Amino acid sequence: MRALVCHQFCDYHDLRVEDFPTPVLPLHGVRIAVEYASLSFSISLWIAGKYQVKPSLPFVPGAEVVGRVLEIAPGVTACEPGQRVLALIGSGGFAEQAVSPEATVYPLPDEIASDAALHLGVSYCTAYGGLVWRAGLQAGQTLLVLAAAGGAGLAAVEVGKALGARVIAAAGGPEKCAIAHGHGADATIDYRGEDLRTAIRRLTDGQGIDVVFDPVGGEFSEVALRSLRPGGRLVTIGFASGTMPQIQPNILLVKNIAVVGFNFGAYIGWSPVDERVRYESRVRAIFKQLFEWYGQGYIRPLAAQIYPLERFAEAQDALLGRSTVGKVVLRIAC
């Protein structure tokens, strides 16, 4: 099969598409003919050997895919051959065929296009889990989303609105702010042209934010943290800026605020302790809710940039350069 193969931990620009053996179907596994696979900031860490889990070499990167089921192992009941599915597989997605544990395969409703469905994986599950499970966002509260035009950020804008929150979207540039507004944001902040803290005060009449969804880190995290109202929560899901925020514990104490982390990968086997089976029903409940919201028009995944597999490095450059909006997708099927 055609696959993007990593033979040694390296810079992602060194990878090439080549012929590679098809993967072996594991116990309780599902074999998928891959149509699309998604990119993320963490892909470059996997390839460099800097992710929290190191795959055995050689390996095929690619953590989430959409495609048709080709084969199922004995006893598998989550899907059937011929069904179109979304699968969260950890690695192996940048290839014509991929295998996945049954526990992280989700049959797709017919009304969801394959490229759009791919966005409902990690991005929307991270938004939902971070806002609902960790932050306890309630209807009527004010949510600030940083990097609001990115994959997870745009998902958080839509999930926040579906939950009944007032959403303020912060992004870099008028085009990205317009996209966030088009996906439901009540107000936007262009932090390239306006001071973030000043804008938050203006948009909240000085009352501050209840919840911050933060994929960015760095100085924007620090500003957002100081803009929380008493009892507020900041959910950190990544550090796209490349810098971790410097958080002073005294502000947490004085304002009775909290910083919580959310790593969706811990629920689907992408961490050193594999607890995907323990949380399978809980994750499936997220997808049930997302599919319902999609059918009701509350969420509209943005498939903005689609690259062929051979242009992987170009696509990853665009993602890491923060010049993209929505989720960046690779088209695998010819």
C-alpha positions in Angstrom: 0.0 0.0 0.0 1.0 3.7 -0.4 2.0 5.1 2.9 4.1 8.0 4.5 6.7 6.1 6.5 9.0 7.2 9.3 12.1 4.9 9.5 13.9 6.9 12.2 12.9 9.8 14.4 13.6 12.9 12.4 12.3 16.1 11.0 9.0 15.6 9.2 10.3 17.1 6.0 12.4 13.9 5.6 9.5 11.6 5.2 8.5 10.2 1.9 5.5 8.3 0.4 6.5 4.7 -0.4 5.2 1.2 -0.7 4.8 -0.4 2.7 3.3 -3.6 4.0 -0.4 -3.6 4.9 -1.0 -3.7 8.7 -2.0 -6.9 10.4 -5.5 -7.0 11.7 -5.3 -7.1 15.5 -7.5 -9.0 17.9 -10.9 -7.1 18.2 -9.6 -4.9 15.3 -11.1 -3.2 12.3 -9.4 -2.7 8.9 -10.3 0.5 7.0 -9.7 1.8 3.5 -8.7 5.3 4.3 -10.2 8.3 2.5 -9.0 11.2 4.7 -6.6 11.6 7.6 -6.0 14.7 9.7 -3.0 16.6 10.7 -2.2 18.2 14.1 0.6 19.9 15.9 1.4 16.7 17.7 2.3 14.8 14.4 5.7 16.5 14.2 6.3 15.4 17.8 5.5 11.8 17.0 7.9 11.9 14.0 10.7 13.5 16.0 10.3 10.9 18.8 9.3 13.6 21.3 5.7 12.6 22.0 4.7 11.1 25.3 4.3 7.7 23.6 7.1 6.5 21.3 6.0 4.2 18.4 8.2 1.3 17.3 10.1 2.0 14.1 9.4 2.0 11.3 5.9 3.5 11.6 3.2 5.4 9.7 2.0 8.6 11.3 -1.6 9.7 11.3 -3.9 9.6 14.4 -7.5 9.8 13.0 -9.0 8.7 9.8 -12.3 8.4 7.9 -12.9 5.6 5.5 -14.8 2.4 4.7 -14.5 -0.8 6.7 -12.8 -3.6 4.7 -12.6 -6.3 7.4 -13.4 -6.9 11.0 -11.9 -9.4 13.5 -14.1 -12.1 15.0 -16.4 -10.8 17.7 -16.4 -7.1 16.6 -19.8 -5.5 16.9 -19.1 -1.8 16.7 -19.2 -1.8 12.8 -19.7 -3.9 9.7 -17.7 -4.3 6.4 -18.8 -1.6 4.0 -19.7 1.0 6.7 -18.2 4.4 6.6 -16.5 5.1 9.9 -14.4 7.6 11.8 -11.5 5.9 13.7 -9.1 7.3 16.3 -6.1 5.1 15.9 -3.1 6.9 17.3 -0.8 6.1 14.4 -1.0 4.5 11.0 -3.4 6.9 9.3 -1.3 8.3 6.5 -1.7 5.1 4.4 -4.2 3.5 2.1 -5.2 1.0 4.8 -5.2 1.4 8.6 -6.3 -0.8 11.5 -8.0 0.3 14.7 -9.2 -1.2 17.9 -12.9 -1.7 17.9 -13.2 0.6 20.9 -12.3 3.7 18.9 -14.2 3.1 15.7 -17.4 5.1 15.2 -20.0 4.5 12.4 -20.9 7.8 10.6 -24.4 9.0 9.8 -25.0 9.3 6.0 -25.6 13.0 6.1 -22.0 13.8 7.3 -19.5 14.1 4.5 -16.2 12.3 5.0 -13.9 15.3 5.1 -16.2 17.1 7.5 -16.7 14.0 9.7 -12.9 13.9 10.3 -13.2 17.1 12.2 -15.6 15.6 14.7 -12.8 13.4 16.1 -10.1 14.8 18.3 -10.9 18.5 17.7 -14.6 18.4 18.7 -14.1 15.8 21.4 -11.4 17.9 22.9 -13.7 21.0 22.8 -16.6 19.1 24.4 -14.5 17.2 27.0 -12.6 20.3 28.0 -15.7 22.6 28.2 -18.1 20.1 29.7 -16.1 17.5 31.7 -13.4 19.8 32.9 -14.7 23.3 33.0 -18.4 22.7 33.6 -19.4 25.4 31.2 -23.0 26.4 31.8 -25.6 28.2 29.6 -25.4 31.9 30.1 -21.7 32.0 31.1 -19.1 33.8 29.1 -16.5 31.7 27.2 -13.3 33.0 25.7 -11.7 30.8 23.0 -8.1 31.5 22.0 -6.9 30.5 18.5 -10.5 30.5 17.7 -10.0 29.8 13.9 -7.9 26.7 14.5 -9.3 23.2 14.4 -9.9 22.8 18.2 -10.6 26.5 18.6 -13.4 26.6 16.0 -14.8 23.5 17.5 -14.9 25.1 20.9 -16.7 28.2 19.5 -19.5 25.9 18.1 -19.7 23.6 21.2 -19.8 26.7 23.5 -22.7 28.1 21.5 -24.5 24.7 21.4 -24.2 24.7 25.3 -25.8 28.2 25.5 -22.7 30.2 26.4 -21.8 33.7 25.2 -18.7 33.1 23.1 -15.9 35.6 22.6 -13.5 34.4 19.9 -9.9 35.6 19.8 -7.8 35.0 16.7 -5.0 36.6 14.7 -6.3 38.7 11.9 -9.6 39.9 10.5 -10.1 36.9 8.2 -9.8 34.5 11.1 -12.1 36.6 13.3 -14.7 36.6 10.5 -14.6 32.8 10.3 -15.1 32.5 14.0 -18.0 34.9 13.8 -19.5 33.0 11.0 -19.4 29.9 13.1 -21.4 31.5 16.0 -19.1 33.7 18.0 -21.0 36.5 19.7 -17.9 38.8 19.6 -14.4 38.6 18.3 -10.9 40.0 19.2 -8.2 40.4 16.7 -5.2 40.1 19.0 -2.8 41.3 16.3 -4.6 44.6 16.2 -6.0 45.0 19.7 -4.6 44.4 23.2 -6.3 41.2 24.5 -6.8 42.3 28.1 -8.3 45.6 27.1 -10.6 44.0 24.6 -11.8 41.5 27.2 -12.6 44.3 29.7 -14.5 46.1 27.0 -16.6 43.1 25.9 -17.4 42.0 29.4 -18.0 45.4 30.9 -15.1 44.8 33.2 -16.7 41.6 34.7 -14.3 39.1 33.2 -14.6 35.6 31.7 -16.1 32.5 33.2 -14.2 29.9 31.1 -11.2 30.1 28.8 -10.4 27.5 26.2 -6.7 27.6 25.5 -4.8 25.8 22.8 -2.1 28.5 22.6 -0.2 28.9 25.9 2.4 31.6 26.2 1.5 35.3 26.9 -2.1 35.0 25.7 -2.7 32.3 28.4 -1.3 34.6 31.1 -3.5 37.5 30.0 -6.6 35.3 29.7 -5.9 33.8 33.2 -5.8 37.3 34.7 -9.1 38.1 32.9 -11.0 35.3 34.7 -13.7 36.4 37.1 -13.8 34.9 40.6 -14.6 31.2 40.2 -13.4 31.1 36.6 -11.7 28.2 34.9 -9.0 28.1 32.2 -8.8 24.8 30.3 -5.4 24.2 28.7 -5.3 21.7 25.8 -2.0 22.5 24.2 0.8 25.0 23.5 0.6 26.0 19.8 2.6 29.1 20.5 5.6 26.9 21.5 5.8 28.5 24.9 4.3 27.4 28.2 2.6 30.1 30.3 4.2 31.3 33.5 1.4 30.9 36.0 1.8 32.4 39.5 -0.1 30.3 42.1 -1.0 33.4 44.1 -3.5 34.6 41.5 -5.3 31.2 41.7 -5.6 31.6 45.4 -6.6 35.3 45.5 -9.3 35.1 42.8 -10.5 31.5 43.6 -9.8 30.5 40.0 -8.5 27.3 38.5 -6.3 26.0 35.7 -7.2 22.5 34.5 -5.7 20.4 31.8 -7.5 18.2 29.3 -5.8 15.5 27.2 -8.5 13.7 25.2 -5.8 11.2 24.1 -5.9 9.8 27.6 -9.4 8.5 27.0 -8.7 6.7 23.7 -5.3 5.0 24.3 -2.9 7.8 23.3 -1.1 8.0 26.6 1.3 5.7 28.5 -1.7 4.2 30.4 -4.2 2.8 28.0 -7.7 3.3 29.4 -9.7 3.4 26.1 -12.0 0.4 27.1 -12.7 2.0 30.5 -13.9 5.2 28.8 -15.4 3.7 25.7 -19.1 4.4 26.6 -18.3 7.9 27.7 -16.5 8.8 24.4 -19.3 7.2 22.4 -21.8 9.5 24.3 -19.8 12.5 23.0 -20.1 11.3 19.4 -23.8 10.7 19.9 -24.2 14.3 21.0 -22.0 15.7 18.3 -23.9 13.8 15.6 -27.2 15.2 17.0 -25.9 18.7 17.0 -24.6 18.3 13.4 -28.1 17.1 12.3 -29.6 20.1 14.1 -27.2 22.6 12.5 -25.5 23.6 15.7 -22.1 22.5 14.5 -20.6 22.9 11.0 -17.1 21.4 10.7 -14.9 23.5 8.4 -12.9 21.4 5.9 -10.9 24.4 4.8 -7.6 22.9 3.6 -7.3 19.5 2.0 -3.9 18.3 0.7 -2.9 15.1 -1.2 -0.8 12.7 0.8 2.3 13.5 -1.2 2.1 17.2 0.0 2.2 16.2 3.7 5.2 18.4 4.5 3.7 21.4 2.9 0.4 20.9 4.8 2.3 20.5 8.1 4.3 23.6 7.4 1.0 25.6 6.9 -0.4 24.2 10.1 2.7 24.9 12.2 3.0 28.4 10.6 -0.6 29.1 11.9 -1.6 30.3 8.4 -4.6 27.8 8.3 -8.2 28.0 9.5 -10.2 25.0 10.6 -8.6 21.5 10.4 -6.0 20.6 7.9 -6.7 17.3 6.1 -4.8 14.8 3.9 -6.7 13.1 1.1 -5.4 9.5 1.0 -7.7 7.8 -1.5 -6.6 8.4 -5.1 
